[in-house]
Amino acid sequence: MSDEIQSPAVSVVVPCYNGGRFLDRLVETLKHQTFRDFETIIVDDGSTDPQTVSRLASLPADIRVIRQANGGLSNARNTGFRAAQAEYVLPLDCDDSLEPQFLAETIAAMRTAPADVGFVFTDERLAGARSGLAEHHFNAFDQLFVNRLTYCMLLRKSAWRAVGGYDERMRDGYEDWEFNIALAKAGFRGIGIRKPLTVYWVSSEGMLMSKSSTLHARLWSDIRRKHSDLYRLPGVLRQWWKWRSVPHDVTLGLALALLTVAFVLPEQWFSGLVHYVRSRRLASEAVAGR
């Protein structure tokens, strides 16, 4: 009999920076997964508050905690991916949660998928400052202009490695948007499961509203600069033509309009407009949910 330890099927990677108040719920959501062949890696990204430090020290023994100096979300995710023993990896933020069948359904889809399928994603149920459902789809043309994918998707570790991981320079947000564009550019596609199997916590104090929206113009400019071949007119037209028959949200006219606005408007105005629209949506949904 071999004494070799078998690697788990899935590694769940959880970055945590001062998120101790969410860890009990995280442990519960993972405990109730119907698929059990997984490991959990929590990357403590330089947490400083006593509650988080204490809770991380008292987690169940089967949860691996990696401690590092604060390097930002992308850096923490990459640390977790490098440490992952499994072929498939799930990034999961510590304030979000999963429905019990999430791992079972996503890994079943991945195991039967062709090699060019780099990720499997699901729809989301929104909680916190927003409610309702967020539907996701994969269309590489849409993805250039709006992030229609979730960060929480089951990934082949080889796909993460092929695109060089998450861009650690993007410490102000949109790192998952850029990562998803890189996956599509590298030839990977995704499979969507039309069920809300994740619960995404929305907060006005979260990264998207507190930082990314206010810096939208600069962050999207960084993405366009990194993938300039896709955003030049010939690249835009090629992507539109290739993906035009796949369900989409962004028309060619809207795409060209967004590029024009980004070029013409000062960054501060463009970012202010995006932040205003998102803030109004949050406010109206909060009123509707009362």
C-alpha positions as CSV (number, residue, x, y, z in Angstrom):
1,M,0.0,0.0,0.0
2,S,1.3,3.4,-0.9
3,D,1.8,6.0,1.9
4,E,1.6,8.9,-0.7
5,I,-0.9,11.5,0.4
6,Q,-3.6,12.2,-2.2
7,S,-4.0,15.8,-3.3
8,P,-7.5,17.2,-2.8
9,A,-9.7,17.8,-5.9
10,V,-10.2,21.5,-5.1
11,S,-8.3,24.2,-3.2
12,V,-10.4,27.0,-1.7
13,V,-8.3,30.2,-1.4
14,V,-9.5,32.9,0.9
15,P,-7.7,36.2,1.2
16,C,-8.3,37.9,4.6
17,Y,-7.4,41.3,5.7
18,N,-9.0,42.3,9.0
19,G,-12.0,40.2,8.1
20,G,-12.3,38.2,11.3
21,R,-16.0,39.1,11.8
22,F,-16.8,37.1,8.7
23,L,-14.8,33.9,9.5
24,D,-17.4,32.1,11.4
25,R,-19.8,32.3,8.5
26,L,-17.0,31.3,6.1
27,V,-16.3,28.2,8.2
28,E,-20.1,27.3,8.2
29,T,-20.5,27.8,4.4
30,L,-17.6,25.4,3.7
31,K,-18.7,22.9,6.3
32,H,-22.0,22.5,4.5
33,Q,-20.6,21.8,1.1
34,T,-22.0,18.6,-0.2
35,F,-18.7,17.9,-2.1
36,R,-16.1,17.2,0.5
37,D,-12.8,16.6,-1.3
38,F,-11.3,20.1,-0.8
39,E,-8.7,22.0,1.2
40,T,-9.1,25.5,2.6
41,I,-6.3,28.0,2.5
42,I,-6.7,31.3,4.3
43,V,-4.1,33.9,3.4
44,D,-3.8,36.4,6.2
45,D,-2.7,39.5,4.3
46,G,-1.1,41.3,7.3
47,S,-4.2,41.6,9.4
48,T,-3.9,44.0,12.4
49,D,-7.1,44.1,14.3
50,P,-7.2,41.8,17.4
51,Q,-10.5,40.1,16.5
52,T,-9.1,38.8,13.2
53,V,-5.7,37.8,14.7
54,S,-7.5,35.9,17.5
55,R,-10.0,34.2,15.2
56,L,-7.4,33.1,12.7
57,A,-5.4,31.5,15.5
58,S,-8.4,29.5,16.6
59,L,-9.7,28.1,13.3
60,P,-10.2,24.3,12.9
61,A,-7.0,22.4,12.3
62,D,-7.9,21.4,8.8
63,I,-7.8,25.0,7.6
64,R,-4.4,26.1,6.5
65,V,-3.5,29.7,7.4
66,I,-0.7,31.4,5.5
67,R,0.5,34.7,7.1
68,Q,2.2,37.4,5.1
69,A,2.9,41.1,5.1
70,N,0.1,43.2,3.6
71,G,0.4,42.9,-0.2
72,G,-3.1,43.6,-1.4
73,L,-5.9,41.3,-2.7
74,S,-4.2,40.2,-5.9
75,N,-1.0,39.3,-4.0
76,A,-2.9,37.4,-1.4
77,R,-4.8,35.4,-4.0
78,N,-1.6,34.6,-5.9
79,T,0.0,33.4,-2.6
80,G,-3.0,31.1,-2.1
81,F,-2.9,29.8,-5.7
82,R,0.8,29.0,-5.4
83,A,0.2,27.0,-2.2
84,A,-2.8,25.2,-3.6
85,Q,-2.3,21.4,-3.9
86,A,-5.4,20.9,-6.2
87,E,-5.8,21.0,-9.9
88,Y,-8.9,23.2,-9.5
89,V,-8.9,26.4,-7.3
90,L,-11.7,28.5,-6.0
91,P,-11.0,32.1,-4.9
92,L,-13.5,33.1,-2.2
93,D,-13.5,36.4,-0.4
94,C,-14.0,36.0,3.4
95,D,-17.3,38.0,3.4
96,D,-19.0,36.0,0.7
97,S,-20.6,32.5,1.0
98,L,-21.6,29.5,-1.1
99,E,-24.7,27.5,-1.4
100,P,-24.1,23.9,-0.3
101,Q,-24.1,22.4,-3.8
102,F,-21.6,25.0,-5.3
103,L,-18.5,22.8,-5.3
104,A,-20.4,19.7,-6.3
105,E,-22.0,21.4,-9.4
106,T,-19.0,23.4,-10.5
107,I,-16.5,20.5,-10.3
108,A,-18.9,18.2,-12.1
109,A,-19.1,20.7,-15.0
110,M,-15.3,21.2,-15.0
111,R,-14.5,17.6,-15.0
112,T,-16.5,16.9,-18.2
113,A,-15.4,20.1,-20.0
114,P,-12.9,20.4,-22.9
115,A,-9.4,21.6,-22.0
116,D,-10.1,25.1,-23.3
117,V,-12.7,25.7,-20.5
118,G,-10.6,27.4,-17.9
119,F,-13.3,28.3,-15.4
120,V,-16.8,27.5,-14.3
121,F,-19.0,30.2,-12.8
122,T,-22.6,30.6,-11.4
123,D,-25.1,33.4,-10.9
124,E,-25.1,35.2,-7.6
125,R,-27.6,36.1,-4.9
126,L,-26.9,39.7,-3.6
127,A,-26.9,40.5,0.1
128,G,-26.2,43.6,2.2
129,A,-26.6,46.9,0.4
130,R,-28.2,45.2,-2.6
131,S,-30.6,42.4,-3.0
132,G,-31.9,40.2,-5.8
133,L,-29.9,38.2,-8.4
134,A,-26.8,39.0,-10.4
135,E,-26.7,37.0,-13.6
136,H,-23.3,36.3,-15.2
137,H,-22.3,35.3,-18.7
138,F,-19.1,34.9,-20.7
139,N,-18.7,37.0,-23.8
140,A,-15.1,38.1,-24.4
141,F,-16.3,41.3,-26.2
142,D,-18.6,42.4,-23.4
143,Q,-15.8,41.7,-21.0
144,L,-13.7,44.5,-22.5
145,F,-16.2,47.1,-21.4
146,V,-18.0,45.7,-18.3
147,N,-17.1,42.9,-16.0
148,R,-19.9,40.4,-16.6
149,L,-18.1,37.6,-14.7
150,T,-17.8,37.0,-11.0
151,Y,-14.4,36.7,-9.3
152,C,-15.8,33.6,-7.4
153,M,-15.4,30.9,-10.1
154,L,-13.8,27.4,-10.1
155,L,-10.5,27.8,-12.1
156,R,-8.0,25.4,-13.5
157,K,-4.7,26.2,-11.8
158,S,-3.1,25.9,-15.2
159,A,-5.2,28.8,-16.5
160,W,-4.2,31.0,-13.6
161,R,-0.6,30.1,-14.3
162,A,-0.9,30.7,-18.0
163,V,-1.9,34.4,-17.6
164,G,0.6,35.1,-14.8
165,G,-1.9,35.2,-12.0
166,Y,-3.7,38.3,-10.8
167,D,-1.9,41.6,-11.5
168,E,-0.4,42.6,-8.2
169,R,-0.1,46.3,-9.3
170,M,-3.9,46.6,-9.2
171,R,-4.3,47.4,-5.5
172,D,-7.3,49.7,-6.0
173,G,-9.7,47.1,-7.5
174,Y,-10.7,45.7,-10.9
175,E,-8.0,43.1,-10.5
176,D,-10.6,40.4,-11.2
177,W,-11.9,42.3,-14.3
178,E,-8.4,42.4,-15.7
179,F,-7.8,38.8,-14.8
180,N,-11.0,37.7,-16.6
181,I,-9.9,39.6,-19.7
182,A,-6.5,37.9,-19.6
183,L,-8.1,34.5,-19.4
184,A,-10.2,35.1,-22.5
185,K,-7.2,36.6,-24.3
186,A,-5.2,33.5,-23.6
187,G,-7.9,31.4,-25.3
188,F,-9.8,30.1,-22.2
189,R,-13.5,30.2,-22.1
190,G,-16.0,29.7,-19.2
191,I,-19.1,27.6,-18.6
192,G,-21.9,29.2,-16.7
193,I,-24.3,27.4,-14.4
194,R,-27.6,29.3,-14.4
195,K,-28.2,29.0,-10.6
196,P,-27.4,31.6,-7.9
197,L,-24.9,29.4,-6.0
198,T,-22.9,32.2,-4.4
199,V,-24.0,34.9,-2.0
200,Y,-22.1,38.1,-2.8
201,W,-22.0,40.7,0.0
202,V,-22.4,44.3,-1.2
203,S,-21.4,47.2,1.0
204,S,-21.0,50.9,0.4
205,E,-17.7,50.5,2.3
206,G,-16.4,47.7,0.1
207,M,-13.7,48.0,-2.5
208,L,-16.0,48.6,-5.5
209,M,-17.9,51.6,-4.0
210,S,-15.3,53.1,-1.7
211,K,-12.4,53.0,-4.1
212,S,-12.7,51.4,-7.5
213,S,-15.7,53.4,-8.7
214,T,-14.1,56.7,-7.8
215,L,-11.0,55.6,-9.7
216,H,-12.8,54.0,-12.6
217,A,-11.3,56.0,-15.4
218,R,-7.7,55.4,-14.3
219,L,-8.3,51.7,-13.5
220,W,-10.0,51.0,-16.9
221,S,-7.2,53.0,-18.6
222,D,-4.7,50.7,-17.0
223,I,-6.6,47.7,-18.3
224,R,-6.8,49.2,-21.8
225,R,-3.1,50.0,-21.7
226,K,-2.2,46.4,-20.7
227,H,-4.3,44.9,-23.4
228,S,-3.9,47.6,-26.0
229,D,-4.2,45.2,-28.9
230,L,-7.7,44.4,-27.9
231,Y,-8.8,48.0,-27.5
232,R,-7.5,49.4,-30.7
233,L,-10.2,49.7,-33.3
234,P,-9.2,46.6,-35.3
235,G,-9.1,44.6,-32.1
236,V,-12.5,45.8,-31.0
237,L,-14.0,45.0,-34.4
238,R,-12.5,41.5,-34.4
239,Q,-13.8,40.7,-31.0
240,W,-17.2,42.1,-31.8
241,W,-17.5,40.0,-35.0
242,K,-16.3,36.9,-33.2
243,W,-18.7,37.2,-30.3
244,R,-21.7,38.9,-31.9
245,S,-23.9,35.8,-31.9
246,V,-23.3,35.0,-28.2
247,P,-25.7,36.6,-25.7
248,H,-24.3,40.0,-24.8
249,D,-25.0,43.4,-23.1
250,V,-22.7,45.7,-25.0
251,T,-23.4,46.6,-28.6
252,L,-20.7,47.8,-30.9
253,G,-22.2,51.3,-30.8
254,L,-22.1,51.4,-27.0
255,A,-18.5,50.0,-27.0
256,L,-17.3,52.8,-29.3
257,A,-19.2,55.4,-27.3
258,L,-17.6,54.2,-24.0
259,L,-14.2,54.4,-25.6
260,T,-14.9,57.9,-26.9
261,V,-16.1,59.1,-23.5
262,A,-13.0,57.6,-21.9
263,F,-10.8,59.5,-24.4
264,V,-12.7,62.9,-24.3
265,L,-13.7,63.3,-20.6
266,P,-11.2,64.2,-17.9
267,E,-10.6,61.1,-15.7
268,Q,-12.2,62.8,-12.7
269,W,-15.4,63.5,-14.6
270,F,-15.6,60.0,-16.1
271,S,-15.0,58.4,-12.7
272,G,-17.4,60.7,-11.0
273,L,-20.1,59.8,-13.5
274,V,-19.6,56.0,-13.0
275,H,-19.6,56.4,-9.2
276,Y,-22.7,58.5,-9.3
277,V,-24.6,55.9,-11.4
278,R,-23.5,53.1,-9.1
279,S,-24.3,55.1,-5.9
280,R,-27.8,55.9,-7.2
281,R,-28.5,52.3,-8.0
282,L,-27.4,51.3,-4.5
283,A,-29.6,54.0,-2.9
284,S,-32.7,53.1,-5.0
285,E,-32.3,49.4,-4.3
286,A,-31.9,50.1,-0.6
287,V,-35.2,52.1,-0.6
288,A,-37.0,49.4,-2.6
289,G,-35.8,46.7,-0.1
290,R,-37.3,48.5,2.9
